[in-house]
């Protein structure tokens, strides 16, 4: 029998009005994770909020790293895979994004 997941975590923001609050939430979660990970550990962080644009997500991760006092390297950065295609004429569909860090 295959495992089927039916409950997904909610998006931190579902409107432009709550992006600042979501930003703070994403940053706090990532900041605490970075502080907890041992040297040479890996952090994979994701967002499925369409209003958290890719550049804003990267900015948030950079701020979390800076505030942690740790050094980190981006070892991978992605947007959604080909099984979630989006129209080039809009960025609304580009909602999945990830950044993978090595914590030094």
Protein Blocks (a to p, Z undefined) as FASTA:
>chain_A
ZZddfbdcddfbfcfklmmmmmmmmmmmmmmmmmmpcghiacddddfbfklcfklmmmmm
mmmmmmnopacddfbdcdddfklccdfkbcklmmbccdddddZZ
